[in-house]
Amino acid sequence: MRAFVVTAPGAAAVHDVPAPVPASGEVVVDVERAGVCGTDVEFFTGEMQYLHDGHARFPMRLGHEWAGTVTALGEGTDPAWLGRRVTGDTMLGCGRCPRCRDGRGHVCEFRAEIGIRGGRPGALAERLAVPATALHALPPAVDPALGALVEPGGNALRAVEAARLRPGDRVLVLGPGTIGLLAAMFARAAGAEVHLLGRTEESLAFARSLGFEAGDTVPGRAFDAVIDASNAPALPARAVELVEPGRRVVYVGIAGSPSTLDTRALVLKDVTAVGVLSASPALARTIEHYAGGTVDPRPLVAATVGLGDVAAVLAGHRPAGAGPGPKIHVDPRR
C-alpha cells in the first residue's frame, strides 16, 4: 500500500510499504480521511520532544486524526466490526497498569500513540491497523470529514467541560486555530458567550465568519473561564490574569518552550488550573455532538489533498484554492 513516511527532519515522501495484517484483537481500516495536525508538523521539523526523549524515532508514519471503514479482522475480534465506519482512539494504553485499570489509559506510562509514539504506524496511509478496543463507530450523520475531526474535537470538548461553564458565562479562548475554534463551538453550544484572542487578521476574520467575537486585544472585564489553546509561552500566565477569581483556566495548547506561571496568582485568586492532554475520554461524546448537529466543524477544513501533497503542507505551504479554515485533510485514496 501507499503510505506517507518521514525519514528525517524535513525529509518525507510517499512510499510503497507492506499492507498491515491485523494481529489478534485488531482490525484493519481502509482510511477515508485523515487530518494534518500541529504535532505532525513538529515531527516533520524534528522539534517534537518525543524524538529527543526516545518515545519516537525516524522513519515515522504520521496521522492520528482519521476515519475509515473496517475491512479486515484479526483473530478474536468481534465480527460485527467488519464493514463498519469508524474512528479510533490515538492513545493505546498497556491495559495492565494501575492507570489503565483506573480508566486513565491515555496517560499510561507504557502507552503507544497512533502515528506519534512507540512506533505505532499512523493514518497517513491507505490502511491502518488498530486494536478493536480503540474503535468508535460512526453513525450515518457523521461523514468522513467529521469523523477525522473527532480526535481534535475530543480535546476541545474536554477543555470546555473542564471549564465548567454555565449558560451565559463569558469565556475567552486564546488561539483561533483548530482546537481553539472547536472549543469555541462547544462553549457556544453550552450557552456561553465566546470571545477569541488571536494575532493574525486572517485567523480572526475566519473566527468572526463563524459568528464569534474575535480580536487581538482583550475586551472588557475578566472572564468566567479562559481556555488556552495557543502555543505562546507567555499566555498561560496571562490566562490567570484574565480569569475571574474563583473560576477556571484550562490549558490544552502546548508551547514549544517552557512557560512561566506564578502559582501565587492562582492561590490569591483561588483559581483552578486544569491541563488537558488527550481526547480519549470525550471521543464518544464528541461523536454524539457531531451526529446531533450541536456542533458542525466542517467549515474548519480548508482543503482535502492526496498523500503526495502532505510534505508540502507540513512544510507550511497552503494548497492552491484552499479555503480560510485552519485544517487540512488528506484522502489517502487520491
C-alpha positions as semicolon CSV with decimal commas, in nm:
position;residue;x (nm);y (nm);z (nm)
1;M;0,000;0,000;0,000
2;R;0,095;0,368;-0,020
3;A;0,193;0,550;0,298
4;F;0,345;0,886;0,383
5;V;0,679;0,830;0,558
6;V;0,904;1,085;0,732
7;T;1,262;0,959;0,725
8;A;1,444;1,258;0,881
9;P;1,369;1,621;0,969
10;G;1,236;1,784;0,652
11;A;1,263;1,459;0,453
12;A;0,943;1,275;0,361
13;A;0,777;1,103;0,067
14;V;0,506;0,856;-0,026
15;H;0,645;0,501;-0,006
16;D;0,515;0,159;-0,100
17;V;0,506;-0,036;0,226
18;P;0,365;-0,374;0,329
19;A;-0,009;-0,358;0,392
20;P;-0,098;-0,417;0,759
21;V;-0,215;-0,758;0,872
22;P;-0,440;-0,745;1,180
23;A;-0,297;-0,909;1,490
24;S;-0,519;-1,081;1,742
25;G;-0,778;-0,832;1,867
26;E;-0,705;-0,584;1,588
27;V;-0,881;-0,464;1,276
28;V;-0,756;-0,311;0,954
29;V;-0,926;0,011;0,846
30;D;-0,931;0,150;0,493
31;V;-0,861;0,516;0,567
32;E;-1,104;0,758;0,403
33;R;-0,988;1,081;0,560
34;A;-0,702;1,189;0,788
35;G;-0,619;1,527;0,938
36;V;-0,284;1,704;0,944
37;C;-0,207;1,831;1,295
38;G;0,048;2,064;1,453
39;T;0,203;1,757;1,616
40;D;0,271;1,618;1,267
41;V;0,446;1,943;1,176
42;E;0,670;1,915;1,484
43;F;0,774;1,564;1,383
44;F;0,841;1,680;1,027
45;T;1,065;1,964;1,151
46;G;1,232;1,741;1,411
47;E;1,121;1,960;1,702
48;M;0,881;1,714;1,865
49;Q;1,004;1,627;2,215
50;Y;0,925;1,256;2,171
51;L;1,208;1,238;1,917
52;H;1,452;1,361;2,180
53;D;1,339;1,151;2,475
54;G;1,327;0,819;2,289
55;H;0,950;0,777;2,260
56;A;0,964;0,814;1,880
57;R;1,223;0,777;1,606
58;F;1,251;0,800;1,230
59;P;1,130;0,662;0,997
60;M;0,776;0,752;1,104
61;R;0,429;0,714;0,957
62;L;0,224;1,003;1,090
63;G;-0,151;1,061;1,125
64;H;-0,371;1,034;1,434
65;E;-0,693;1,208;1,324
66;W;-0,879;0,971;1,094
67;A;-1,194;0,797;0,979
68;G;-1,248;0,493;0,761
69;T;-1,413;0,154;0,714
70;V;-1,313;-0,176;0,877
71;T;-1,212;-0,423;0,605
72;A;-1,026;-0,700;0,789
73;L;-1,037;-0,863;1,133
74;G;-0,773;-1,028;1,345
75;E;-0,828;-1,342;1,546
76;G;-1,071;-1,299;1,832
77;T;-1,215;-0,971;1,705
78;D;-1,592;-0,920;1,712
79;P;-1,713;-0,984;1,354
80;A;-1,971;-0,706;1,395
81;W;-1,693;-0,454;1,327
82;L;-1,646;-0,573;0,967
83;G;-1,776;-0,314;0,722
84;R;-1,844;-0,051;0,987
85;R;-1,739;0,310;0,952
86;V;-1,518;0,405;1,245
87;T;-1,271;0,639;1,402
88;G;-1,047;0,548;1,691
89;D;-0,852;0,649;1,998
90;T;-0,495;0,768;1,947
91;M;-0,376;0,667;2,294
92;L;-0,326;0,293;2,337
93;G;-0,254;0,210;2,699
94;C;-0,095;-0,116;2,809
95;G;-0,423;-0,224;2,969
96;R;-0,250;-0,371;3,275
97;C;-0,107;-0,086;3,483
98;P;-0,299;0,096;3,761
99;R;-0,368;0,393;3,534
100;C;-0,523;0,177;3,265
101;R;-0,726;-0,018;3,519
102;D;-0,848;0,314;3,658
103;G;-0,968;0,432;3,315
104;R;-0,671;0,661;3,257
105;G;-0,506;0,469;2,975
106;H;-0,440;0,794;2,787
107;V;-0,171;0,876;3,045
108;C;-0,034;0,521;3,071
109;E;0,343;0,534;3,109
110;F;0,378;0,247;2,862
111;R;0,125;0,368;2,604
112;A;0,169;0,375;2,230
113;E;0,013;0,659;2,032
114;I;-0,103;0,602;1,675
115;G;0,120;0,795;1,439
116;I;0,307;0,954;1,730
117;R;0,470;0,734;1,991
118;G;0,606;0,386;2,032
119;G;0,645;0,306;1,663
120;R;0,273;0,263;1,602
121;P;0,208;0,350;1,231
122;G;-0,035;0,632;1,164
123;A;-0,325;0,704;0,934
124;L;-0,149;0,895;0,655
125;A;-0,170;0,574;0,458
126;E;-0,423;0,373;0,262
127;R;-0,477;0,132;0,552
128;L;-0,431;0,133;0,927
129;A;-0,417;-0,144;1,188
130;V;-0,598;-0,056;1,512
131;P;-0,690;-0,251;1,827
132;A;-1,065;-0,309;1,826
133;T;-1,078;-0,176;2,182
134;A;-0,981;0,167;2,047
135;L;-1,261;0,186;1,788
136;H;-1,563;0,416;1,794
137;A;-1,844;0,353;1,545
138;L;-1,958;0,647;1,334
139;P;-2,330;0,694;1,271
140;P;-2,453;0,780;0,919
141;A;-2,476;1,152;1,005
142;V;-2,100;1,167;1,069
143;D;-1,929;1,181;0,729
144;P;-1,554;1,120;0,674
145;A;-1,466;1,487;0,728
146;L;-1,648;1,491;1,061
147;G;-1,502;1,153;1,152
148;A;-1,148;1,284;1,107
149;L;-1,238;1,582;1,328
150;V;-1,348;1,366;1,622
151;E;-0,998;1,345;1,774
152;P;-0,928;1,721;1,780
153;G;-1,290;1,775;1,878
154;G;-1,247;1,549;2,178
155;N;-0,959;1,759;2,304
156;A;-1,165;2,074;2,266
157;L;-1,472;1,922;2,430
158;R;-1,268;1,808;2,729
159;A;-1,128;2,161;2,762
160;V;-1,480;2,309;2,762
161;E;-1,608;2,051;3,008
162;A;-1,311;2,122;3,236
163;A;-1,403;2,493;3,234
164;R;-1,739;2,404;3,398
165;L;-1,928;2,669;3,206
166;R;-2,276;2,782;3,292
167;P;-2,522;2,933;3,042
168;G;-2,440;3,299;2,999
169;D;-2,080;3,268;3,117
170;R;-1,817;3,471;2,934
171;V;-1,531;3,252;2,808
172;L;-1,209;3,363;2,643
173;V;-1,035;3,123;2,405
174;L;-0,668;3,200;2,342
175;G;-0,569;3,094;1,989
176;P;-0,810;3,069;1,694
177;G;-0,655;2,754;1,547
178;T;-0,836;2,423;1,505
179;I;-0,855;2,336;1,877
180;G;-0,941;2,692;1,977
181;L;-1,222;2,716;1,723
182;L;-1,357;2,376;1,820
183;A;-1,350;2,480;2,186
184;A;-1,536;2,798;2,092
185;M;-1,800;2,590;1,912
186;F;-1,852;2,357;2,207
187;A;-1,859;2,651;2,450
188;R;-2,122;2,826;2,239
189;A;-2,326;2,505;2,231
190;A;-2,311;2,507;2,612
191;G;-2,471;2,852;2,617
192;A;-2,157;3,057;2,683
193;E;-2,064;3,392;2,534
194;V;-1,737;3,333;2,349
195;H;-1,452;3,565;2,258
196;L;-1,136;3,454;2,075
197;L;-0,798;3,623;2,107
198;G;-0,552;3,586;1,819
199;R;-0,274;3,759;1,629
200;T;-0,338;3,744;1,255
201;E;-0,625;3,922;1,085
202;E;-0,684;3,620;0,860
203;S;-0,749;3,385;1,152
204;L;-0,956;3,644;1,337
205;A;-1,165;3,718;1,028
206;F;-1,237;3,347;0,988
207;A;-1,342;3,320;1,353
208;R;-1,576;3,615;1,303
209;S;-1,721;3,447;0,992
210;L;-1,827;3,162;1,221
211;G;-2,019;3,406;1,438
212;F;-1,767;3,460;1,717
213;E;-1,633;3,781;1,864
214;A;-1,261;3,781;1,788
215;G;-0,979;4,031;1,811
216;D;-0,616;4,094;1,903
217;T;-0,697;4,276;2,229
218;V;-0,888;4,164;2,536
219;P;-1,229;4,326;2,574
220;G;-1,389;4,441;2,897
221;R;-1,392;4,276;3,235
222;A;-1,248;3,944;3,348
223;F;-1,383;3,620;3,201
224;D;-1,564;3,340;3,379
225;A;-1,328;3,091;3,213
226;V;-1,018;3,108;2,995
227;I;-0,913;2,825;2,763
228;D;-0,555;2,847;2,640
229;A;-0,542;2,669;2,304
230;S;-0,232;2,857;2,189
231;N;0,136;2,768;2,168
232;A;0,255;3,104;2,307
233;P;0,480;3,071;2,616
234;A;0,352;3,398;2,765
235;L;-0,019;3,317;2,752
236;P;-0,054;3,063;3,038
237;A;0,030;3,339;3,287
238;R;-0,188;3,587;3,100
239;A;-0,481;3,345;3,122
240;V;-0,466;3,356;3,502
241;E;-0,466;3,736;3,491
242;L;-0,777;3,740;3,273
243;V;-0,997;3,492;3,460
244;E;-1,245;3,583;3,733
245;P;-1,138;3,488;4,088
246;G;-1,270;3,150;4,190
247;R;-1,315;3,029;3,832
248;R;-1,114;2,808;3,594
249;V;-0,829;2,823;3,346
250;V;-0,785;2,528;3,110
251;Y;-0,463;2,455;2,924
252;V;-0,496;2,247;2,607
253;G;-0,225;2,414;2,395
254;I;0,145;2,335;2,434
255;A;0,419;2,590;2,379
256;G;0,749;2,499;2,216
257;S;0,941;2,639;2,514
258;P;0,868;2,649;2,889
259;S;0,603;2,885;3,021
260;T;0,643;3,073;3,349
261;L;0,339;3,074;3,574
262;D;0,347;3,231;3,922
263;T;0,142;2,997;4,138
264;R;0,086;3,283;4,382
265;A;-0,152;3,426;4,123
266;L;-0,350;3,101;4,127
267;V;-0,365;3,092;4,506
268;L;-0,451;3,457;4,563
269;K;-0,731;3,444;4,304
270;D;-0,845;3,095;4,415
271;V;-0,825;2,986;4,050
272;T;-0,839;2,622;3,940
273;A;-0,597;2,534;3,658
274;V;-0,661;2,219;3,451
275;G;-0,443;2,055;3,188
276;V;-0,593;1,851;2,903
277;L;-0,366;1,603;2,722
278;S;-0,593;1,379;2,520
279;A;-0,928;1,342;2,351
280;S;-0,968;0,985;2,473
281;P;-1,230;1,031;2,749
282;A;-1,450;1,251;2,525
283;L;-1,448;1,074;2,186
284;A;-1,794;0,919;2,223
285;R;-1,948;1,248;2,341
286;T;-1,785;1,432;2,052
287;I;-1,941;1,191;1,802
288;E;-2,280;1,249;1,967
289;H;-2,242;1,627;1,929
290;Y;-2,148;1,594;1,562
291;A;-2,423;1,343;1,487
292;G;-2,685;1,560;1,654
293;G;-2,571;1,875;1,480
294;T;-2,496;2,057;1,806
295;V;-2,152;2,134;1,664
296;D;-2,057;2,124;1,295
297;P;-1,685;2,185;1,246
298;R;-1,670;2,106;0,873
299;P;-1,610;2,473;0,783
300;L;-1,271;2,442;0,956
301;V;-1,145;2,215;0,675
302;A;-0,975;2,439;0,418
303;A;-0,879;2,170;0,166
304;T;-0,851;1,794;0,114
305;V;-0,534;1,675;-0,059
306;G;-0,369;1,346;-0,152
307;L;-0,074;1,174;0,014
308;G;0,164;1,327;-0,241
309;D;0,080;1,676;-0,115
310;V;0,140;1,613;0,255
311;A;0,509;1,704;0,262
312;A;0,435;2,048;0,118
313;V;0,158;2,101;0,374
314;L;0,390;2,006;0,660
315;A;0,649;2,247;0,523
316;G;0,396;2,528;0,556
317;H;0,262;2,555;0,200
318;R;-0,110;2,610;0,168
319;P;-0,281;2,409;-0,109
320;A;-0,398;2,603;-0,412
321;G;-0,762;2,701;-0,379
322;A;-0,770;2,632;-0,004
323;G;-1,042;2,799;0,197
324;P;-0,985;3,014;0,505
325;G;-1,010;2,736;0,766
326;P;-0,708;2,613;0,963
327;K;-0,737;2,237;0,899
328;I;-0,601;2,040;0,602
329;H;-0,739;1,692;0,541
330;V;-0,588;1,407;0,342
331;D;-0,768;1,146;0,132
332;P;-0,514;0,862;0,102
333;R;-0,709;0,714;-0,190
334;R;-0,616;1,008;-0,416
